């Protein structure tokens, strides 16, 4: 098994594939599950982290992923070993990743692993933001960068709750994403 890692921040060229030694894995906590990672969603934060431009001292790339549950601790009732799952994991750019299972959900069979790994951060961001803003029927919502990942989700979410959407995009080529 392997993982994508960086020895030093500052350039994408600093990324390297390193062996993931089974003997160095930490034991799972009571609410944890391990995943055989099938797909990972990269966010702009990941790029900033590798370039050394993200605040804080992140030791690995975290975030969205989808895969098959391998080991599931006893305190986890919504997932079983072998289930397809998606959510947030620690260092998911690897063959195997560990996650707090409370941040994982079963993957619907109608959703590919590639599609599932795009959902957690974007939908969570929009859900929290629109929830705090009390977006509902007839609310007016301005979605900046509506052709981007969070922008597409914000537009869809606003349409689901019957809000009135105004959107911006960076170029004429992106208009078709939001005019439909």
Buried (B, 14 or more C-beta within 10 A) or exposed (E): EEBBBBEEBEEEEBEEEEEBEEEEEEEBEEBBBBBBBBBBBBBEBBEBBBBEEBEEEBEBBBBBBBBBBBBBBEEBEEBEEEBBBBBBBBBBBBBBBBBBBBBBBBBEEEBBBEBBBBBBBBBBBBEEEBEEEEBEEEBEBEBEBBBBBBBBBBBBBBEEEEBEBEBEBEEEEBEEBBEE
